[in-house]
Amino acid sequence: MSKTRILWADDEIEMLRPHIIFLEEKGYEVEAVNSGDDAIDLINELPFDIVFLDEQMPGLSGIETLESIKKSQPNLPIVMITKSEEETIMEDAIGSNIADYLIKPVKPSQILLSLKRNLDNKKLMSEKATISYQREFRDIGMQLQYGLNKEEWKDIYKKLVRWEIELEKTNDDSISEILNMQKAEANNMFCRFYEDNYEDWLYSKVDNKPTMSHTLVKEKLFPIINSGKKVFILVIDNLRYDQWKVIEPAIGEYFRVEEDDLYYSILPTTTQYARNAFFSGMMPLEIRRRYPRYWMDEHEEGSKNQFENELFGEQLKRYGKNVRYSYNKILNLEAGRKLYEKIANLMEYDVNIIVYNFVDMLSHARTEMEIIRELANDEPAYRSLMASWFKYSSLFDIIKYLASKDVKVVISTDHGAIKVHNPIKVVGDKNVNTNLRYKFGKSLGYNSKEVYEMTDPEKFFLPKMNVSTRWIFTRGNDFFAYPNNYNYYAKYYRNTFQHGGISLEEVLIPIITLIPK
């Protein structure tokens, strides 16, 4: 490993010779110059890891040298050293993006601490994260072996997401691989847990069932609506919990998180079923029977979730909620900009629902467009792309506007998505639906051990098109592929983000309550 290279520029550099010797004995390589011009010339010739820069030098000042260096090497950390404690000098230096600020006379220990802080901090944090996860790896493994209830599964998923985000900052591929293996094991166990309990949850009237898509408004949102404050419900389609965690810091500048929770999506984990259940407070088959004008089967032409506004209104009426509400769906950049321009008008309503479809569009675009595949080629990149969109979105502008109002803000979604990898074969006729994570039809051929099957879908409140219709769902990172052109489609859809089946990522959905700071 090469030594850390330090450039130290000070017009009294000879007086600092003991400091330089101290650093060299610690294993650092130090180049010393006595002017800003010499520092700039040397930086143009040689690579350096960090620069110590005297603020008061004859000729080119420290501030001027700093500005010149930053033009050519904006990411090079620079530590400013000065005799002066004048506020204006500090402001100039800090405004020029310095890495650290030291007041003369400096001690060798101060210099060493600054080096550790600026060069070794990431390494130290990486090592600490790795050691901490290794410790928790054993605890998570033990919890998985003993079996978990609905609340414990939420806690496990939150832990896995936290470590996924923490460990992506490290360069230790081996520990990331261990985490991925543990997450895959957790997903397998979660799928069995979900399948073992799903039917009971749909019929149970007791407290041991989780909040689900069709009970979310009643159990989570009505208490917030009853608080007497204006409520904004932001539904970001296809938002996973890990994606919430990467945008949380930006939102945290304006809001406090009052509740950070998860709820369980129904099956299929898609917009047509889970989100319609969200807005209606009913299961898909119940919507189809009670409000046939608001339901479209998959074989019918047109949007399958175009009546969310009406379904939410019907739910409010069923529960006797006499509130004024607005509903807005944002499908493109222009619609988001127009909504932000009229956001003040929404303050007259008790409840405002804003649906953003960006993340769902991103997952579909990643499948179809090569450039998006390259931009989001793995989980960290997928999170990063979402975070980048959010930072410059009209949604964030709306959130910042609401931070100055006496409101409550809820962020949630209808389902998540998982990166699929393992194709499993299914045979069906031309009427079988196209989703890669679930299929339904009257003549499906499949290995029953590889899927979660519903031979009587109406028992699970799903439509049955004919007497022999059955539904099947994939688990974990599986996806369906037909035997015809199997290799082509398996390769085309492998490592794409899909939804509709059973996994931690698709089923456990963020429900976040925010209050302005």
C-alpha positions as CSV (number, residue, x, y, z in Angstrom):
1,M,0.0,0.0,0.0
2,S,1.4,3.5,-0.9
3,K,1.9,6.1,1.7
4,T,-0.4,9.0,2.3
5,R,1.0,12.0,0.5
6,I,0.7,15.4,2.3
7,L,1.5,18.8,0.8
8,W,2.3,21.4,3.5
9,A,2.6,25.1,2.4
10,D,3.8,27.7,4.9
11,D,6.2,30.6,4.6
12,E,7.7,29.5,7.9
13,I,8.0,25.9,6.9
14,E,11.5,25.4,8.4
15,M,10.0,26.1,11.9
16,L,7.6,23.3,11.3
17,R,10.4,20.7,10.6
18,P,9.7,18.8,13.9
19,H,6.1,18.4,12.9
20,I,7.1,17.0,9.5
21,I,9.5,14.6,11.0
22,F,6.8,13.5,13.4
23,L,4.4,12.8,10.5
24,E,7.2,10.9,8.5
25,E,7.8,8.7,11.6
26,K,4.1,7.9,11.6
27,G,4.4,6.7,8.0
28,Y,3.2,9.7,6.1
29,E,5.1,11.2,3.1
30,V,5.3,15.0,3.4
31,E,6.3,17.6,0.6
32,A,7.0,21.0,2.1
33,V,6.9,24.4,0.2
34,N,7.0,28.0,1.5
35,S,4.6,29.7,-0.9
36,G,1.2,29.4,-2.5
37,D,2.6,29.5,-6.0
38,D,5.0,26.6,-5.2
39,A,2.0,24.6,-3.8
40,I,0.0,25.1,-7.0
41,D,2.9,24.1,-9.2
42,L,3.6,21.0,-7.2
43,I,-0.1,19.9,-7.2
44,N,-0.1,20.2,-11.0
45,E,2.8,17.8,-11.1
46,L,2.2,15.2,-8.3
47,P,-0.8,13.5,-6.7
48,F,-1.6,14.4,-3.1
49,D,-4.1,13.1,-0.6
50,I,-4.4,16.2,1.6
51,V,-3.0,19.8,1.8
52,F,-2.1,21.8,4.9
53,L,-2.2,25.5,3.9
54,D,-1.0,28.5,5.9
55,E,-3.6,31.3,5.6
56,Q,-1.1,34.2,5.9
57,M,1.7,33.9,3.3
58,P,3.4,36.6,1.4
59,G,2.5,36.8,-2.3
60,L,-0.4,34.5,-3.0
61,S,-2.5,34.2,0.2
62,G,-3.8,31.0,1.7
63,I,-7.4,31.9,0.6
64,E,-6.2,32.6,-3.0
65,T,-4.2,29.4,-3.1
66,L,-7.1,27.5,-1.8
67,E,-9.4,28.9,-4.5
68,S,-6.9,28.1,-7.2
69,I,-6.4,24.5,-6.0
70,K,-10.2,23.9,-5.7
71,K,-10.7,24.9,-9.4
72,S,-8.5,22.0,-10.6
73,Q,-9.0,19.5,-7.8
74,P,-12.4,20.3,-6.1
75,N,-12.3,17.0,-4.1
76,L,-8.8,17.4,-2.6
77,P,-9.2,18.0,1.2
78,I,-7.5,21.2,2.3
79,V,-6.8,22.1,6.0
80,M,-6.4,25.8,6.6
81,I,-3.9,26.9,9.3
82,T,-3.8,30.5,10.5
83,K,-2.8,32.8,13.4
84,S,-5.9,34.9,13.0
85,E,-9.3,34.1,14.5
86,E,-11.1,36.9,12.6
87,E,-14.6,35.8,11.7
88,T,-14.4,37.0,8.1
89,I,-11.3,34.9,7.4
90,M,-13.0,31.9,8.8
91,E,-16.1,32.5,6.7
92,D,-14.0,32.9,3.5
93,A,-12.2,29.7,4.2
94,I,-15.3,27.7,5.1
95,G,-17.1,29.2,2.1
96,S,-14.4,27.8,-0.1
97,N,-15.1,24.3,1.2
98,I,-12.2,23.5,3.5
99,A,-11.9,20.1,5.1
100,D,-10.6,21.5,8.5
101,Y,-9.5,24.7,10.3
102,L,-6.6,24.9,12.8
103,I,-5.3,27.9,14.8
104,K,-1.6,28.4,15.2
105,P,0.5,27.3,17.1
106,V,-0.5,23.8,16.1
107,K,0.7,20.7,17.9
108,P,1.7,17.5,16.1
109,S,-1.2,15.7,17.8
110,Q,-3.6,18.3,16.3
111,I,-2.2,17.6,12.8
112,L,-2.5,13.8,13.3
113,L,-6.1,14.1,14.5
114,S,-7.0,16.2,11.4
115,L,-5.4,13.5,9.2
116,K,-7.3,10.8,10.9
117,R,-10.5,12.8,10.7
118,N,-10.2,13.6,7.0
119,L,-8.4,10.5,5.6
120,D,-9.1,7.6,7.9
121,N,-12.6,8.4,9.0
122,K,-14.3,6.4,6.2
123,K,-12.0,3.5,6.8
124,L,-12.7,3.6,10.6
125,M,-16.4,3.9,10.0
126,S,-16.3,1.0,7.5
127,E,-14.4,-1.2,10.0
128,K,-16.8,-0.4,12.8
129,A,-19.9,-1.1,10.6
130,T,-18.4,-4.4,9.5
131,I,-17.7,-5.5,13.1
132,S,-21.1,-4.3,14.3
133,Y,-22.9,-6.2,11.6
134,Q,-20.9,-9.4,12.3
135,R,-22.1,-9.1,15.9
136,E,-25.7,-8.6,14.9
137,F,-25.5,-11.3,12.2
138,R,-25.5,-13.9,14.9
139,D,-28.5,-12.3,16.7
140,I,-30.5,-12.0,13.5
141,G,-29.7,-15.6,12.7
142,M,-30.9,-16.8,16.1
143,Q,-34.1,-14.8,15.8
144,L,-34.9,-16.4,12.4
145,Q,-34.4,-19.9,13.7
146,Y,-36.8,-19.4,16.6
147,G,-39.7,-18.1,14.5
148,L,-41.1,-14.6,14.4
149,N,-44.5,-12.9,14.7
150,K,-45.8,-10.1,12.5
151,E,-44.2,-7.3,14.6
152,E,-40.8,-9.1,14.9
153,W,-40.7,-9.6,11.1
154,K,-41.0,-5.8,10.7
155,D,-38.1,-5.3,13.1
156,I,-35.9,-7.9,11.3
157,Y,-36.6,-6.2,7.9
158,K,-35.8,-2.8,9.4
159,K,-32.5,-4.2,10.7
160,L,-31.6,-5.8,7.3
161,V,-32.3,-2.5,5.5
162,R,-30.2,-0.5,8.0
163,W,-27.2,-2.8,7.5
164,E,-27.7,-2.9,3.7
165,I,-27.4,0.9,3.6
166,E,-24.6,1.0,6.2
167,L,-22.5,-1.7,4.5
168,E,-22.7,-0.3,1.0
169,K,-20.5,2.5,2.3
170,T,-17.7,0.0,3.0
171,N,-15.4,-1.7,0.5
172,D,-15.8,-5.1,2.0
173,D,-17.5,-7.2,-0.6
174,S,-17.3,-10.3,1.5
175,I,-19.4,-8.9,4.3
176,S,-22.0,-7.5,1.8
177,E,-22.2,-11.0,0.3
178,I,-22.9,-12.4,3.8
179,L,-25.7,-9.9,4.3
180,N,-27.2,-10.8,1.0
181,M,-27.2,-14.4,1.9
182,Q,-28.8,-13.7,5.3
183,K,-31.4,-11.5,3.6
184,A,-32.2,-14.3,1.1
185,E,-32.6,-16.7,4.0
186,A,-34.9,-14.2,5.8
187,N,-36.9,-13.8,2.6
188,N,-37.4,-17.6,2.3
189,M,-38.6,-17.8,6.0
190,F,-40.8,-14.7,5.6
191,C,-42.6,-16.2,2.5
192,R,-43.5,-19.3,4.6
193,F,-44.7,-17.2,7.5
194,Y,-46.8,-15.0,5.1
195,E,-48.3,-18.0,3.4
196,D,-49.1,-19.8,6.7
197,N,-51.0,-16.8,8.0
198,Y,-52.4,-14.9,5.0
199,E,-55.8,-16.6,4.9
200,D,-56.3,-16.3,8.6
201,W,-55.4,-12.6,8.5
202,L,-58.1,-12.0,5.9
203,Y,-60.8,-13.4,8.1
204,S,-59.6,-12.7,11.6
205,K,-61.2,-9.9,13.6
206,V,-58.7,-10.1,16.5
207,D,-55.6,-8.1,17.2
208,N,-53.1,-10.6,16.1
209,K,-53.5,-9.8,12.5
210,P,-51.3,-7.0,11.0
211,T,-52.5,-3.8,9.4
212,M,-52.9,-4.6,5.7
213,S,-53.7,-2.7,2.5
214,H,-57.5,-2.9,3.0
215,T,-57.4,-1.9,6.6
216,L,-54.6,0.8,6.5
217,V,-56.9,3.8,6.2
218,K,-59.2,2.7,9.0
219,E,-56.5,1.6,11.4
220,K,-53.7,4.1,10.6
221,L,-55.1,7.1,8.8
222,F,-58.4,7.7,10.4
223,P,-56.8,8.5,13.8
224,I,-54.5,11.0,12.1
225,I,-57.5,12.5,10.2
226,N,-59.4,12.8,13.5
227,S,-56.5,14.8,15.1
228,G,-58.1,18.0,13.8
229,K,-55.1,19.0,11.7
230,K,-54.9,19.3,7.9
231,V,-53.5,16.0,6.6
232,F,-51.5,15.4,3.4
233,I,-51.2,11.8,2.4
234,L,-48.3,11.3,-0.1
235,V,-48.6,7.9,-1.9
236,I,-45.3,7.2,-3.7
237,D,-46.1,4.2,-5.9
238,N,-43.7,1.3,-5.4
239,L,-41.7,2.9,-2.6
240,R,-39.6,0.4,-0.6
241,Y,-38.6,0.9,3.0
242,D,-34.9,1.2,2.0
243,Q,-35.8,4.0,-0.4
244,W,-37.7,5.8,2.3
245,K,-34.5,5.6,4.5
246,V,-32.3,7.2,1.9
247,I,-34.7,10.2,1.5
248,E,-35.4,10.5,5.2
249,P,-32.3,12.7,5.9
250,A,-33.5,15.3,3.4
251,I,-37.0,15.4,4.8
252,G,-35.5,15.4,8.4
253,E,-34.3,18.9,7.9
254,Y,-37.9,20.1,7.8
255,F,-40.0,17.5,9.6
256,R,-39.7,15.2,12.7
257,V,-40.7,11.6,12.2
258,E,-43.6,10.9,14.5
259,E,-44.0,7.3,13.5
260,D,-41.8,5.0,11.3
261,D,-43.8,1.9,10.7
262,L,-44.5,-0.9,8.2
263,Y,-47.8,-2.5,7.1
264,Y,-48.5,-5.7,5.1
265,S,-49.5,-5.6,1.5
266,I,-52.2,-7.9,0.2
267,L,-51.7,-10.2,-2.8
268,P,-51.0,-9.5,-5.6
269,T,-48.5,-6.8,-4.6
270,T,-49.4,-4.6,-7.6
271,T,-51.2,-1.3,-8.1
272,Q,-54.4,-2.8,-9.4
273,Y,-55.0,-4.9,-6.3
274,A,-53.0,-3.4,-3.4
275,R,-53.6,0.2,-4.1
276,N,-57.3,-0.2,-4.9
277,A,-57.6,-2.0,-1.6
278,F,-55.8,0.9,0.1
279,F,-58.2,3.5,-1.2
280,S,-61.4,1.5,-0.9
281,G,-60.8,-0.2,2.4
282,M,-61.9,-3.5,0.7
283,M,-60.4,-6.5,-0.9
284,P,-60.4,-6.8,-4.7
285,L,-63.3,-9.2,-5.0
286,E,-65.4,-7.0,-2.6
287,I,-64.7,-4.0,-4.8
288,R,-65.7,-5.9,-7.9
289,R,-69.0,-7.0,-6.3
290,R,-70.0,-3.8,-4.5
291,Y,-68.6,-1.2,-6.9
292,P,-68.5,-2.9,-10.3
293,R,-68.3,0.5,-12.0
294,Y,-65.0,1.2,-10.2
295,W,-63.4,-2.1,-11.0
296,M,-61.7,-3.3,-14.2
297,D,-60.5,-6.9,-14.7
298,E,-57.1,-7.4,-16.2
299,H,-58.3,-8.4,-19.6
300,E,-60.2,-5.2,-20.0
301,E,-58.7,-2.2,-21.8
302,G,-57.8,0.9,-19.8
303,S,-56.2,2.0,-16.5
304,K,-56.9,-0.5,-13.7
305,N,-56.7,2.1,-10.9
306,Q,-58.5,5.1,-12.4
307,F,-61.2,5.3,-9.7
308,E,-59.0,5.7,-6.6
309,N,-60.6,9.1,-5.9
310,E,-64.1,7.6,-6.0
311,L,-63.1,4.6,-3.9
312,F,-61.6,6.7,-1.2
313,G,-64.8,8.8,-1.1
314,E,-66.9,5.7,-0.7
315,Q,-64.7,4.5,2.2
316,L,-65.1,7.9,4.0
317,K,-68.9,7.6,3.6
318,R,-69.0,4.0,4.9
319,Y,-67.2,5.1,8.1
320,G,-69.2,8.3,8.5
321,K,-66.2,10.6,7.9
322,N,-67.5,14.0,6.9
323,V,-64.3,15.6,5.7
324,R,-63.4,17.6,2.6
325,Y,-60.7,16.0,0.6
326,S,-58.7,16.5,-2.6
327,Y,-57.1,13.9,-4.8
328,N,-54.2,14.5,-7.2
329,K,-52.2,12.0,-9.3
330,I,-48.9,13.0,-10.7
331,L,-47.8,11.1,-13.7
332,N,-45.1,13.4,-15.2
333,L,-42.9,16.4,-14.4
334,E,-45.3,19.0,-15.8
335,A,-48.2,17.7,-13.6
336,G,-45.9,17.9,-10.5
337,R,-44.9,21.4,-11.3
338,K,-48.5,22.6,-11.8
339,L,-49.5,21.0,-8.5
340,Y,-46.7,22.8,-6.6
341,E,-47.8,26.1,-8.1
342,K,-51.3,25.7,-6.7
343,I,-50.4,23.9,-3.4
344,A,-51.6,26.8,-1.3
345,N,-55.1,26.1,-2.6
346,L,-55.1,22.7,-1.1
347,M,-54.9,24.1,2.4
348,E,-58.6,24.6,2.4
349,Y,-59.2,20.8,2.4
350,D,-59.1,18.6,5.5
351,V,-57.4,15.7,3.7
352,N,-55.2,15.9,0.6
353,I,-54.1,12.8,-1.3
354,I,-51.2,13.1,-3.7
355,V,-50.2,10.1,-5.7
356,Y,-46.7,10.1,-7.3
357,N,-45.9,7.4,-9.8
358,F,-42.2,8.1,-10.3
359,V,-40.7,5.0,-8.6
360,D,-43.1,2.6,-10.3
361,M,-42.2,4.2,-13.7
362,L,-38.5,3.9,-12.8
363,S,-38.8,0.2,-12.1
364,H,-40.6,-0.4,-15.4
365,A,-38.2,1.9,-17.3
366,R,-35.2,0.0,-15.9
367,T,-36.6,-3.2,-17.4
368,E,-37.2,-1.6,-20.9
369,M,-34.5,1.0,-21.3
370,E,-30.8,0.1,-21.4
371,I,-29.6,3.5,-20.1
372,I,-31.8,3.1,-17.0
373,R,-30.4,-0.4,-16.4
374,E,-26.9,1.1,-16.4
375,L,-27.8,3.9,-14.1
376,A,-29.5,1.5,-11.6
377,N,-27.5,-1.7,-12.1
378,D,-27.7,-2.8,-8.5
379,E,-29.6,-2.1,-5.3
380,P,-27.4,0.9,-4.1
381,A,-27.6,2.5,-7.5
382,Y,-31.4,2.0,-7.6
383,R,-31.7,3.7,-4.2
384,S,-29.4,6.5,-5.3
385,L,-31.3,7.2,-8.5
386,M,-34.5,7.4,-6.5
387,A,-32.9,9.8,-4.0
388,S,-31.5,12.0,-6.8
389,W,-35.0,12.3,-8.3
390,F,-36.5,13.1,-5.0
391,K,-34.0,15.9,-4.2
392,Y,-35.0,17.8,-7.3
393,S,-38.7,16.8,-7.5
394,S,-41.8,18.8,-7.1
395,L,-42.7,16.3,-4.3
396,F,-39.8,17.6,-2.2
397,D,-40.8,21.2,-3.0
398,I,-44.3,20.4,-1.7
399,I,-42.9,18.8,1.4
400,K,-40.7,21.9,2.1
401,Y,-43.7,24.1,1.6
402,L,-45.8,22.1,4.1
403,A,-43.0,22.4,6.7
404,S,-44.2,25.9,7.5
405,K,-47.8,24.9,8.0
406,D,-49.7,23.3,10.9
407,V,-50.2,20.0,9.2
408,K,-49.5,16.3,9.4
409,V,-47.9,14.5,6.5
410,V,-48.1,10.8,5.8
411,I,-45.8,9.1,3.4
412,S,-46.7,5.6,2.2
413,T,-47.2,3.4,-0.8
414,D,-49.1,0.4,-2.1
415,H,-46.3,-2.2,-2.6
416,G,-42.6,-2.5,-3.1
417,A,-40.5,-4.4,-5.6
418,I,-37.7,-7.0,-5.6
419,K,-34.7,-7.6,-7.9
420,V,-35.5,-10.9,-9.5
421,H,-32.9,-13.4,-10.5
422,N,-34.2,-17.0,-10.6
423,P,-36.6,-17.9,-13.5
424,I,-39.2,-20.7,-12.9
425,K,-41.2,-22.3,-15.7
426,V,-44.9,-21.8,-16.1
427,V,-47.2,-22.9,-18.9
428,G,-50.4,-21.1,-19.8
429,D,-52.7,-20.2,-22.7
430,K,-53.0,-16.8,-24.4
431,N,-55.4,-15.5,-21.8
432,V,-52.9,-15.7,-18.9
433,N,-51.9,-12.4,-17.5
434,T,-48.4,-10.9,-18.3
435,N,-47.1,-10.1,-14.8
436,L,-43.8,-11.9,-14.0
437,R,-44.5,-12.4,-10.3
438,Y,-48.1,-13.8,-10.4
439,K,-50.2,-15.7,-12.9
440,F,-53.9,-16.6,-13.0
441,G,-55.8,-18.7,-15.5
442,K,-57.7,-22.0,-16.0
443,S,-54.9,-24.1,-17.5
444,L,-51.7,-23.2,-15.8
445,G,-48.9,-25.7,-15.7
446,Y,-46.2,-25.3,-13.0
447,N,-44.4,-27.0,-10.2
448,S,-46.5,-26.5,-7.1
449,K,-43.5,-26.6,-4.8
450,E,-42.1,-23.5,-6.5
451,V,-45.1,-21.3,-6.0
452,Y,-47.8,-20.2,-3.6
453,E,-51.0,-21.3,-5.1
454,M,-54.6,-20.4,-4.6
455,T,-56.9,-23.1,-6.1
456,D,-60.0,-21.3,-4.8
457,P,-59.1,-17.6,-5.3
458,E,-62.4,-16.3,-4.1
459,K,-61.5,-17.6,-0.6
460,F,-58.7,-15.0,-0.8
461,F,-61.0,-12.3,-2.1
462,L,-59.6,-12.5,-5.7
463,P,-61.7,-12.7,-8.8
464,K,-62.3,-16.1,-10.4
465,M,-63.0,-15.7,-14.1
466,N,-64.2,-19.3,-14.5
467,V,-64.7,-22.4,-12.4
468,S,-61.2,-23.7,-12.8
469,T,-59.3,-20.4,-12.4
470,R,-56.4,-20.5,-10.0
471,W,-53.7,-18.0,-9.0
472,I,-50.0,-18.6,-8.4
473,F,-47.4,-16.3,-6.9
474,T,-43.6,-16.4,-6.9
475,R,-41.5,-16.1,-3.8
476,G,-38.2,-14.3,-3.0
477,N,-36.3,-13.4,-6.1
478,D,-38.1,-15.9,-8.5
479,F,-39.9,-14.8,-11.6
480,F,-42.1,-16.6,-14.2
481,A,-40.8,-17.5,-17.6
482,Y,-42.5,-19.5,-20.4
483,P,-40.8,-22.5,-21.9
484,N,-41.0,-20.9,-25.4
485,N,-37.9,-18.7,-25.8
486,Y,-37.1,-19.5,-22.1
487,N,-33.4,-18.6,-22.3
488,Y,-34.1,-15.3,-24.0
489,Y,-36.7,-14.1,-21.5
490,A,-34.9,-15.5,-18.5
491,K,-31.8,-13.4,-19.6
492,Y,-33.9,-10.3,-20.5
493,Y,-35.8,-10.1,-17.1
494,R,-33.1,-11.4,-14.8
495,N,-31.9,-8.7,-12.4
496,T,-34.9,-6.4,-13.1
497,F,-37.1,-5.0,-10.4
498,Q,-40.6,-6.6,-10.3
499,H,-43.6,-6.8,-8.0
500,G,-46.7,-8.9,-7.6
501,G,-45.3,-11.8,-5.5
502,I,-44.2,-12.4,-2.0
503,S,-41.0,-11.0,-0.5
504,L,-40.0,-8.7,2.3
505,E,-39.4,-5.9,-0.2
506,E,-42.8,-6.2,-1.8
507,V,-45.0,-6.9,1.2
508,L,-43.6,-4.8,4.1
509,I,-44.6,-1.3,3.2
510,P,-43.5,2.0,4.8
511,I,-46.2,4.1,6.6
512,I,-44.5,7.3,7.9
513,T,-46.1,10.1,9.9
514,L,-44.3,13.5,9.9
515,I,-44.8,16.7,11.8
516,P,-43.1,20.0,10.9
517,K,-40.2,21.1,13.0
